[in-house]
Amino acid sequence: MSTFYYPITLFSPDKTREIQIKSLVDTGSTYTRLPGNQLRAMGYKPSFQEVFELGDGRTVQADVGEAIVSLDGKSGNTRVIFGKIGEEPLLGAVTLEEFLFAPDPIHRRLLPVRGLLV
């Protein structure tokens, strides 16, 4: 499957400021990872730390919090990892599911999907 980048709009907690961040769509990542320095500059602080497993089996500890983001006109809160300098922004599976989108890697877009209630 091919990978592609997609813009995420990050809002400040009071929604008075916003920035767009080009992020790699990565359904293998649980949470969305955004640059920690940009999250902090917008007024966000980590709520806790969590251990994550990398693709090569190593584990890392990362700061996690919540932020207000927008994808294709849908806005809301999502969990985010506070990425370190040099770490690529990622649009993770939880955010995609929260916003009811599925990646279309052929056309490099997000497709709306129905939520499941079972």
C-alpha positions in Angstrom: 0.0 0.0 0.0 1.3 3.5 -0.8 1.6 6.2 1.7 0.5 9.8 1.4 0.5 13.1 3.3 -2.7 14.9 4.4 -3.2 18.3 6.0 -4.3 18.5 9.6 -5.5 21.9 11.0 -4.4 22.4 14.6 -6.4 24.9 16.6 -5.4 26.6 19.8 -7.5 25.6 22.8 -9.6 28.8 22.5 -9.8 28.4 18.7 -8.4 31.9 18.1 -5.3 30.5 16.2 -4.8 27.7 13.7 -1.9 26.2 11.8 -1.9 23.5 9.1 0.5 20.6 9.5 1.2 18.2 6.6 1.1 14.7 8.2 1.8 11.2 6.9 -1.4 9.1 7.0 -0.3 6.1 9.0 -3.0 3.6 10.1 -0.2 1.6 11.8 0.2 4.3 14.3 -2.4 4.4 17.2 -2.4 8.1 17.9 -1.7 11.1 15.8 1.8 12.6 16.3 2.2 16.4 15.9 5.3 18.5 16.6 5.5 19.0 20.3 6.9 22.5 19.9 3.9 23.5 17.8 1.5 22.0 20.2 3.1 23.8 23.1 3.2 27.1 21.2 -0.5 26.8 20.5 -1.1 26.4 24.3 -1.3 22.6 24.8 0.4 20.6 27.6 0.8 16.9 27.8 -1.5 15.1 30.2 0.4 11.9 30.7 3.2 9.7 29.2 2.7 6.4 27.5 5.0 3.7 26.1 4.7 2.9 22.4 6.2 0.2 20.3 8.0 1.1 17.1 8.0 -0.9 13.9 11.3 -2.4 14.7 10.2 -3.7 18.1 11.9 -1.0 20.2 9.8 0.9 22.7 9.8 4.7 23.4 8.0 6.8 26.0 6.2 9.8 24.7 4.1 12.7 26.1 0.4 12.5 25.2 -2.4 15.0 25.4 -5.5 16.2 23.6 -5.8 18.8 20.9 -8.5 20.3 18.8 -7.9 19.5 15.1 -9.8 19.6 11.8 -9.8 17.1 8.9 -11.8 18.0 5.8 -14.1 20.4 7.7 -14.7 18.1 10.7 -13.4 19.5 13.9 -13.0 18.0 17.4 -10.7 16.8 20.1 -8.3 13.9 19.5 -5.4 12.3 21.4 -2.0 13.4 20.2 1.6 12.4 20.8 3.9 15.4 21.4 6.5 14.6 18.8 10.2 15.5 19.3 12.2 17.6 16.9 12.9 15.7 13.7 10.0 13.3 14.1 7.5 13.2 11.3 3.9 14.3 11.9 1.6 11.3 11.6 -2.2 11.0 11.2 -3.0 7.9 13.2 -5.7 5.4 13.3 -7.6 6.7 16.4 -8.1 10.2 14.8 -9.2 8.6 11.5 -11.7 6.5 13.3 -12.9 9.4 15.6 -13.5 11.5 12.5 -15.0 8.6 10.5 -12.5 8.6 7.7 -10.7 5.8 5.9 -7.5 6.4 3.8 -7.7 6.1 0.0 -4.0 5.7 -0.9 -4.7 5.4 -4.6 -6.3 8.8 -4.9 -4.4 10.2 -1.8 -7.5 11.4 0.0 -9.6 10.5 3.0 -13.0 8.9 2.4 -16.0 9.3 4.8 -17.2 6.1 6.3 -20.1 5.2 8.5 -19.6 4.6 12.1 -20.6 1.2 13.5 -23.1 0.7 16.3 -23.3 -3.0 17.1 
